[in-house]
Amino acid sequence: MLFDAGGVLVLPDPTVLGPLLAYFGGSTDLNQHRRAHYVGMKAKSDAEASESSWDVYNRAYVASVGVDVSDRNEAAGVLDRTRYHHTWRWVIPESRTALDRFASAGVPMGVVSNASGQIEAMLRREIAQVGPGNQVEMRVIVDSHVVGVAKPDPAIFDHALPSFPDVEPARIAYVGDSVTMDIAAAAAAGIHPILLDPYDDHAGEVFERINSLHDLVAEFA
């Protein structure tokens, strides 16, 4: 199993973004902010926005949490300047417990993420590390900034697959939250793409979708 980090293991911290957007009439409800991330990712994929383009995501996010229509442009701009890499740190609880279940079943795991050089240190706090440690053991953690290649370029997986010499690439699954970044890159790399789609925003698509990592435990364990 390989996992994306953002949207699969962690989200932009709603305890930071909630009060920030409340100024513009947005909700501080944690569940609404969780929902807003996937609304934003769906909008980003529908627009075929590049990895570096987050305008569509920002506008969809602020609308989803109820920001007043007249304030959405300003709120989206504030969100863009605040939702930077160090705020991608709120651990998705059910994903964290699913990792423990995978580990208990002996499933080899790794992380491949478009990030900014911070992902390994962030994961080590509460989620995972390479090798034995206080969190879940991963064989590899790939940060796009560190290796110099980012999804949707499938070459990013070249930095992860050597850590699984005992597994054929076609038998490795990659779970992400973006159609244009994750599904496309994994398929091009010859590994099995799975979209984490907790709200069924992509119902009817031909690729595999799950609502939670727990959906995969029985299959991969």
N, C-alpha and C positions, 0 to 999 in steps of 0.2 A: 504494500500500500504506500502510495505517495500522496501527500496532501499539500494543497495551497495553504497559506497562513491566513491572509485576509479574507474574511467571509466564510471561512471553514473552521478555523481554530480561534480567531479573534475578530473583533469588530472595532470600528472607530469608537472610542470610549463615550458612551451615552451620558455618563456622569459629568463629562466635560461639555459635550455638545448640547445636552438638554438645557442647562441654564443659559448657555450662549444664545440659543435660538428662542428661548422664552421671551427675551427682550422684544422679539418680532412677532409675538403671539403664538409661538410654537409650543407644543406639549413637551413636558419633561418626562413623560411616561416611558419607562425603559423599553417596554414591549413595542411601543410605537416607533422608537428609534431603531430597534432591531428590524422591524418591518421596513423602515425607511431605507436601510442599507440595500436590501434586495430589490426594492422598488427602483432605487438608483442604479443598481447593476443591470436590471432588466432594461431600463432606459438607455444605459450606456451601450449594451449589446445591440439593442434595436437600431441605435444610431451608428453602429459600427465604429464607435469612437476609439481612438488609439489609447494605449496605456497611459500616455501623458496628458490626455484630454479628459478633464473631469467636470466640465461645465454642465453637461447634460445630467450627470449624476447629482451634482449639487442642487440644480433646480428641482429635480424630481424628489430629492431627499427633503428639502425644506417644505415642499408642497405636501409631502406625505405626513409630516409631523404637524401640519396645520398652520404654518406661517401665513399671515395675512397676505392676500394677493398683492396688495400695493407694496408690500415689503419684501417680496420674494427675490427680486434682483439683488437688493442690498444684502439680504440674509444669505443668499447663495454665495456672494462675494466674501462675506465674513466666514462662512463655512469653508470655503476654498483655502483661506489663509490659516484656518485653525485646524482643519483635518489634515495635519501633516503626519509624517511617518511615525513620530513618537506617540501619537494618540491612537494608533492601531494596536491596542493593548488589552481591550476588554475581553476576557476569556469567555467563550461560549460554553456554558456549563455542561450541556449534554455532549458536546464534542470532547471535552476533557475527560468525562467518564467513559466515553466510547474508546478513547485511546487506552485507558487502563484495561478494558475488556480485550482489545486487540493484543495488547502486551501479554496478558494472562494466557491467551490462546497461542502465543508464540508467533504471531504474524510479524514478519520483518517490515519496518516502516521507515519513511523518510519524509522530508519537507522540501518542496521546491517553490520558491516565492519570488515574485517581483517585489523588491524591497529597496531599502536605501542604506544597507550596511548594518542595520540594527537588529535584524530578525533573530539571529542566533542568541544574542544577549537577552532579548525580550522573551523568547520562548523558554530560556533557562530559568526564568523567575518562577513560572507557575505551570509550565506545560511539558517541555521536553528538552533533552540535550543529546548530543552525539555521544554514544557509549553510556556506561553506567553512571548513575547520579541520583539526585533527589526526585527527579521527574521521570517521565516516560522515556525509555531509551530509543533513540533513532540511529539508523546507520549513517545518515547523512542529512545535513541541512544546507540547502543551496539558496544563497541570496544573490539576486540578479546583479546588484551593484558590485558585489565582491567578484563574481565570475565574469562580468562584463557582457552578458547577454541576457535578454529579457523575453518573456512570452509576449507575443505569440511565436517568436522564433523557437522552433523545436530544439535547437541546439542547446538550450538551457538544460535539457534532460541529459545531455552528454556528461554533465558534471555530477549526475546522480546515479545513472545506471551502472557505472563500474562498482558501486557499493553493493550491487545485487548480482554478483557473478553466477550465483546458483539459481537464478530465476530468469526465464525467458521474458523479454520485454512485453510480449503479448499477454503474459500472465500477471503483469503489474498494472494495477489500477491507479489512476490519478484523479483525485477529487478536487474540484475547484468550484468557483461561484460565477464564472464569466464564460459566456458562450464564445466570444471572440478571442479572448486571451487563453483560457484554460482548455476548453473542449477542442478548439482548433489546434493548439500546440501539442496536446497529448496525442491526438489522432495522427498528426503529422510525424510524431516521434515513434509511432508504432506501439504505443501503450494504450490501455483501455481508458477512455475518458468517462467520467461520471460527474454530473452537475449536482451540487448541493442546492436544492430548490425547495426550501422549507414551506413556501406559500403557494407552490404549484404555479408560479408565474410563467413557466415554460411548458405547460401542459400541451401534449400533442406533438412535441419535438421527437425526432427519431433517436436521439442519443439517450443513454441511461440517465435517469434522474432519481434522486433520493430526497427524502424530507429531513433526514438526520443521519449522522454517521452510524447510529445504532442499527439502522436498516441493513448495514453491510456486515455487521459482526457475525451473524450466523453464516452468511455466505462465504466470507473470507476466513473465518476461523474453522 
